[in-house]
Amino acid sequence: MSTLHIYTRVSTDSQEDNTSLCNQREKGISLADRLGLKHKVWNEGAASSSKDNLDNRPVLKSLLKEIQDGNKPKPYNLISCFMS
């Protein structure tokens, strides 16, 4: 069975306190359920988006590494959930 990886992140502490991460997680899990997929949540929390590299996003780096290195040849789906 395929896995839907749900990466959650907000860019400010005020968003983190305002249930945005919870909303992202719930929407991702709901989508996985509708598609009949397993899910795994990767929560980065409040991480600034001011840098264009992954050095300040260790959770995203771990997610990408797991997909790339450790779980071949399993099929994967990746989704980034966000609130506007």
PyMOL commands that set and color helices and strands:
alter all, ss='L'
color gray80, all
select helices_A, chain A and resi 13-17+20-35+58-70
alter helices_A, ss='H'
color red, helices_A
select strands_A, chain A and resi 3-10+38-46+76-80
alter strands_A, ss='S'
color yellow, strands_A
deselect
rebuild
show_as cartoon
